[in-house]
């Protein structure tokens, strides 16, 4: 079975050659839990502000609000639980029952899948708004967005249930004491691609198209401005390019946070076995990505 990179997995390892000191582990746990709950508060506050304001809910505001709710839930529920499990395992040498992993990972993956799909839908929404403004009103329908949010959450919950019944994926425990996913077969790989890597790919494609189109548009309008004494075309375009730059940089930052740990685990599982502290820090990057979302 292939190990899948979520929640500090070291499934390819059976024994650590070194363990973090008590001081370092306590320091990591304190920072980790503080950061988690700080992210839960910041995501919740921003989501509440957006969803409580009619004007902010317009466009893709409703989608962004639910996107931040998903991240707040991860920072408040599943990531602190994972951190506590690791601390208990390494410090107290106490393991929770495997049944707990099924419950925790169903909650965790439901939120992850729903958040990923909502993020890709937001990217498509922005693509239509900036590149096809005349068709945007049809696309940015509040009832349609409400229906899509419900469908995405329900579908995410159903997809996450597969691991509870060992269909394609299995929810298991790692030597660090945390829970994660094992892919049993090709169907399991497909499941994870649909819920995780697929949405990231869609969002990357959408933001790339937005960025390239606005850069080309800027060049065309620069020629028009040079032929016109007024600069009425330049100011609005400059704002759109700045906004596109912000969205693209934010997406790159989030992608780094989400993908560094999976890629490291896939390429060098032996390194994680030899340096569990490195595994904790790299795994924490995923949580940092969710915490910093209201900023990015």
HELIX and SHEET records of a PDB file:
HELIX    1   1 UNK A   22  UNK A   52  1                                  31    
HELIX    2   2 UNK A   54  UNK A   57  1                                   4    
HELIX    3   3 UNK A   61  UNK A   73  1                                  13    
HELIX    4   4 UNK A   74  UNK A   78  3                                   5    
HELIX    5   5 UNK A   79  UNK A   87  1                                   9    
HELIX    6   6 UNK A   88  UNK A   92  3                                   5    
HELIX    7   7 UNK A   98  UNK A  131  1                                  34    
HELIX    8   8 UNK A  133  UNK A  135  5                                   3    
HELIX    9   9 UNK A  136  UNK A  139  1                                   4    
HELIX   10  10 UNK A  142  UNK A  160  1                                  19    
HELIX   11  11 UNK A  161  UNK A  165  5                                   5    
HELIX   12  12 UNK A  186  UNK A  192  1                                   7    
HELIX   13  13 UNK A  193  UNK A  197  3                                   5    
HELIX   14  14 UNK A  198  UNK A  226  1                                  29    
HELIX   15  15 UNK A  232  UNK A  267  1                                  36    
HELIX   16  16 UNK A  269  UNK A  274  1                                   6    
HELIX   17  17 UNK A  276  UNK A  291  1                                  16    
HELIX   18  18 UNK A  292  UNK A  294  5                                   3    
SHEET    1   A 3 UNK A   2  UNK A   4  0                                        
SHEET    2   A 3 UNK A 179  UNK A 183 -1                                        
SHEET    3   A 3 UNK A 169  UNK A 173 -1                                        
END                                                                             
